[in-house]
Amino acid sequence: MKRFLLPLLVIPLVAAPFFLKPYGIYLLSLWSVMTIAAIGLNLTLGYAGQISLAQAAFVGIGAYTAALLTTQGWPLWAAFLLATAICLAIGWLLGYPALRVQHHYLAFVTLSFSTLVFLVLRNEEWLTKGVYGISGIPRPTLLGWSTKAPVDFYFFCLGVLALVSAATWWLVRSPWGRAFTALRENAIRADSLGVDTRRYTLMAFALGAGLGGISGALYAPLVQFVDPTPFALGLSLNLLLMVVVGGSGYFFGPFLGAMVAVLLPEWLRFTEGFYLMGYALLVMALMVLCPAGLLGLLDRWTKPAGKSAEISATRSEAAVQGEGAR
């Protein structure tokens, strides 16, 4: 399935901008940027099993870091590094509440952090210019290649997405990725097998936050103007929607989920005033028919019935043993 999905994604993404108008290219660029943020949330939620509603805050921190630095003459690569470092550090610190609380309590903690960041972005005008925002954000020039044109900047975003995807592919197949999965399935069993659940919980938050910072550092030069509004709770919920609809815990889940959240509303524009209602109904139908996401549904269709039952039984046994240990 993965061998077929990769060319199905890559070939249209490379060819599409040559047949689209500037707004269509902008939407593809926005899809690339949001996919990076969704990949980060998928690491935290899908692989490590830690609920987070703070991803919009990290995208905002990355966007404002890039905006403040590049408008002062800093190169974008320096803004990338600093935004990633800041978000990694804050994400690591935000992981500490996850060592104490779980499930909806953790969601409330991350929601509170997201609200705090939004209020800082809106009210601290000496730093962020408040509701007036920061304009005139330049697009980078790399080794003589200017990315001012929409097509050029799209391919720049696509290149960053490819690098992030390759790094994430390696990570989820490394011992770290297997430790994340063990943490998600049964933290008590993972701890009994010698997995340092404390460290991997903090790492899950830090890595997810770092990718959110990279996404924000791309978002700022894409729109060339940032203000606090896009980084409110709505963006966190939208990113959560991308992960869940695409398939939480699946590598390609954020890619498909971002298509549903970013591109599907535009494809439904032909319905005029009813496009948002149609979008909501489609998403609701998707979640009813395939609660495991699009890739979860595809995985269920392609796997043999016996293998799926065996996996379900193994997970159920692990859950029962975990409850007994508690």
C-alpha positions in Angstrom: 0.0 0.0 0.0 2.8 2.4 0.9 4.6 1.7 -2.4 1.5 2.8 -4.3 0.7 5.8 -2.0 4.1 7.4 -2.5 4.0 7.9 -6.3 0.3 8.7 -6.1 1.3 11.6 -3.8 4.5 12.7 -5.4 3.7 12.8 -9.1 0.6 15.1 -8.8 2.3 17.3 -6.3 5.2 18.0 -8.7 3.1 18.4 -11.8 0.0 20.3 -10.3 1.5 23.8 -9.9 2.2 24.1 -13.7 -1.5 23.8 -14.4 -2.9 26.0 -11.5 -3.4 29.7 -11.0 -1.7 31.5 -8.1 -4.5 30.8 -5.6 -4.3 27.1 -6.4 -0.5 27.1 -5.9 -1.1 29.0 -2.6 -3.5 26.3 -1.4 -0.9 23.5 -2.3 1.7 25.5 -0.4 -0.6 25.8 2.6 -1.3 22.1 2.4 2.5 21.4 2.6 2.9 23.7 5.6 -0.1 22.3 7.5 1.0 18.7 6.7 4.3 19.4 8.6 2.4 20.6 11.6 0.1 17.6 11.4 3.1 15.2 11.2 4.3 16.7 14.5 1.0 16.2 16.1 0.8 12.7 14.7 4.1 11.9 16.5 2.7 13.2 19.8 -0.8 11.8 19.5 -0.7 9.0 17.0 2.5 7.3 17.9 3.1 8.3 21.5 -0.6 8.5 22.5 -0.3 11.9 24.2 -3.3 14.2 23.6 -2.3 17.7 22.7 -4.4 20.8 21.8 -1.3 23.1 21.7 0.0 22.5 18.2 -1.4 25.8 17.0 0.6 27.6 19.7 3.8 26.1 18.4 2.9 27.0 14.8 2.3 30.6 16.0 5.6 30.7 17.9 7.5 29.5 14.8 5.6 32.0 12.6 6.3 35.0 14.8 9.9 34.0 15.3 10.4 33.9 11.6 8.5 37.1 11.0 10.4 39.1 13.7 13.8 37.8 12.6 13.5 38.0 8.8 12.0 41.5 8.8 15.1 42.6 10.7 17.4 41.1 8.0 18.1 37.7 9.4 18.2 34.8 6.9 15.3 32.3 7.0 17.6 29.4 7.9 18.5 31.1 11.1 14.9 31.7 11.9 14.2 28.1 11.2 16.9 27.0 13.6 15.8 29.4 16.4 12.1 28.6 15.9 12.7 24.9 16.1 15.0 25.3 19.2 12.4 27.4 21.0 9.6 25.1 20.3 11.6 22.0 21.2 12.4 23.5 24.6 8.9 24.7 25.3 7.5 21.3 24.1 9.8 19.5 26.4 8.6 21.6 29.3 5.0 21.1 28.3 5.6 17.4 28.4 6.0 17.4 32.2 2.3 17.7 32.9 1.8 14.6 30.8 3.8 12.8 33.4 1.1 13.6 36.0 -2.1 13.7 34.1 -3.6 11.8 31.1 -6.5 11.8 28.6 -8.9 14.8 28.9 -7.0 16.3 31.8 -3.9 16.6 29.5 -6.1 18.0 26.8 -7.1 20.8 29.2 -3.5 21.5 30.2 -2.4 21.9 26.5 -5.5 23.9 25.7 -4.6 26.3 28.5 -1.1 26.7 27.1 -2.5 27.3 23.6 -4.8 30.0 25.0 -1.9 31.6 26.9 0.2 31.8 23.8 -2.7 33.3 21.8 -3.2 36.0 24.5 0.5 36.9 24.5 0.5 37.2 20.7 -2.5 39.4 20.8 -1.7 41.6 23.8 2.1 42.1 24.0 2.3 44.7 21.3 5.9 45.7 22.2 6.9 42.3 20.8 4.3 41.0 18.4 2.6 44.3 17.4 -0.7 42.8 18.7 -3.7 42.8 16.4 -1.9 45.0 13.9 0.4 42.1 13.0 3.7 42.0 11.2 3.8 42.6 7.4 6.4 42.7 4.7 7.8 39.2 5.6 10.3 38.4 2.8 10.7 35.1 1.1 14.2 33.5 1.1 16.8 33.4 -1.6 18.8 30.1 -1.6 22.1 29.9 -3.4 20.9 32.5 -5.9 17.4 30.9 -6.3 14.7 33.4 -5.4 11.5 31.9 -4.0 9.4 35.1 -4.4 7.3 33.6 -7.2 4.4 31.4 -6.0 5.7 28.3 -7.9 9.2 28.7 -6.5 8.0 29.0 -2.9 5.7 26.1 -3.3 8.6 23.9 -4.4 10.6 25.2 -1.4 7.8 24.2 0.9 7.6 20.8 -0.8 11.3 20.3 -0.4 11.1 21.0 3.4 8.1 18.7 3.6 10.1 16.0 1.9 13.0 16.4 4.3 10.7 16.3 7.3 8.9 13.3 6.0 12.2 11.4 5.4 13.4 12.3 9.0 10.0 11.2 10.4 10.1 7.9 8.4 13.5 7.1 9.9 12.3 8.1 13.4 9.2 6.0 13.5 11.2 2.9 12.4 14.0 3.5 14.9 14.1 2.3 18.5 12.6 5.7 19.5 9.6 5.1 17.3 9.1 1.6 18.7 9.3 3.1 22.2 6.7 5.7 21.3 4.4 2.9 20.0 4.9 0.9 23.2 4.1 4.0 25.3 0.9 4.4 23.3 -0.3 0.8 23.6 0.5 0.2 27.3 2.7 2.6 29.3 2.8 0.2 32.3 4.0 -2.8 30.2 6.5 -0.5 28.4 7.9 0.6 31.8 8.1 -3.0 33.0 10.1 -3.9 29.9 12.7 -1.2 30.6 11.4 1.7 28.4 12.0 5.0 30.0 8.5 6.3 29.7 9.3 9.6 31.3 11.9 10.5 28.8 10.0 9.3 25.8 6.9 11.2 26.8 8.9 14.4 27.0 10.6 13.6 23.7 7.2 13.1 22.0 6.0 16.5 23.0 9.3 18.1 22.1 9.6 16.6 18.6 5.9 17.4 17.8 6.4 21.0 19.0 9.6 21.3 17.0 7.8 20.3 13.8 5.1 22.8 14.7 7.8 25.5 14.8 9.1 24.5 11.4 5.6 24.7 10.0 5.1 28.2 11.5 8.5 29.4 10.1 7.2 28.4 6.6 3.8 29.9 7.2 5.1 33.4 7.8 6.9 33.9 4.5 4.0 32.1 2.7 1.4 34.6 3.7 3.9 37.4 4.3 1.8 38.8 7.1 1.1 37.3 10.5 -1.4 38.3 13.2 -2.7 36.3 16.2 -6.0 35.2 14.6 -4.8 32.2 12.6 -3.2 30.7 15.7 -6.3 30.4 17.9 -7.9 27.2 19.1 -9.5 26.7 15.7 -6.1 25.8 14.2 -5.4 23.2 16.9 -8.7 21.6 16.3 -8.2 21.6 12.6 -4.8 20.0 13.0 -6.3 17.4 15.3 -8.9 16.8 12.6 -6.2 16.2 10.0 -4.5 13.6 12.2 -7.8 11.8 13.1 -9.4 11.8 9.7 -6.2 10.8 7.9 -5.5 8.0 10.3 -3.9 8.5 13.7 -0.7 6.6 14.0 -0.3 6.0 10.3 2.7 7.7 8.5 0.6 9.0 5.6 -2.3 9.9 7.7 -1.4 13.6 8.1 -1.0 13.9 4.3 -4.5 12.7 3.6 -6.0 14.5 6.6 -4.5 17.8 5.5 -6.0 17.3 2.0 -9.4 16.9 3.6 -9.0 19.9 5.9 -7.2 22.3 3.5 -8.3 21.3 0.0 -11.7 19.7 0.4 -13.5 23.0 1.5 -12.1 24.6 -1.7 -13.3 21.7 -3.9 -16.8 22.2 -2.4 -16.9 25.9 -3.4 -19.2 25.0 -6.3 -22.0 24.6 -3.7 -21.7 28.3 -3.0 -23.3 29.2 0.4 -23.6 25.5 1.4 -20.0 24.5 1.0 -19.2 24.7 4.8 -22.3 22.7 5.6 -21.4 20.1 3.0 -17.8 19.9 4.4 -19.1 19.4 7.9 -21.4 16.6 6.8 -18.7 14.9 4.8 -16.3 14.9 7.8 -19.1 13.6 10.1 -19.8 10.8 7.6 -16.1 10.0 7.4 -15.8 9.7 11.2 -18.9 7.5 11.5 -17.9 5.2 8.7 -14.2 5.0 9.5 -13.4 6.1 13.1 -9.8 4.9 12.6 -9.4 7.4 9.7 -9.1 6.9 6.0 -5.9 4.8 6.2 -7.4 2.8 9.0 -10.3 1.9 6.8 -8.0 1.1 3.9 -5.8 -1.0 6.2 -8.9 -2.9 7.4 -9.9 -3.7 3.9 -6.4 -4.9 2.8 -5.4 -6.9 5.8 -6.5 -10.5 6.1 -9.4 -10.9 8.6 -7.4 -13.4 10.7 -4.5 -11.1 11.1 -6.7 -8.1 12.1 -8.4 -10.3 14.7 -5.1 -11.5 16.0 -3.8 -7.9 16.4 -7.1 -6.8 18.1 -6.8 -9.8 20.5 -3.2 -8.9 21.4 -4.1 -5.3 22.1 -7.1 -6.3 24.2 -4.9 -8.6 26.2 -2.4 -5.9 26.8 -5.1 -3.5 27.9 -6.5 -6.1 30.4 -3.0 -6.7 31.8 -2.5 -3.0 32.1 -5.7 -2.6 34.0 -4.8 -5.5 36.3 -1.4 -3.8 37.0 -3.2 -0.6 38.0 
